[in-house]
Amino acid sequence: MARARKTIERMRNNPRGWRIQELKSVAVQNGIEVDQDGTSHVVFRHRVAGRLTVPADRPVKPVYVRLFLDYLARLEGTP
């Protein structure tokens, strides 16, 4: 979990240049279900935060990294 926290902090400081695999790793460490059944998009699901769909482009665009960070914040109950 400490590794995920460090990665999240680095994402907040610089949302550019992240790979979808790094987002998946953070999601799994936070108990988020990850789904990518051979498609070009990854779906993150959690019963509290709902659903977030992110294109699996390389690198992930900063807007989607920010949306992912907002999604994680919903899990923690912080804005």
Secondary structure, 3 states (H helix, E strand, C coil): CHHHHHHHHHHHHCCCCECHHHHHHHHHHCCCEEECCCCCEEEEEECCCEEEEEECCCCECHHHHHHHHHHHHHHHCCC
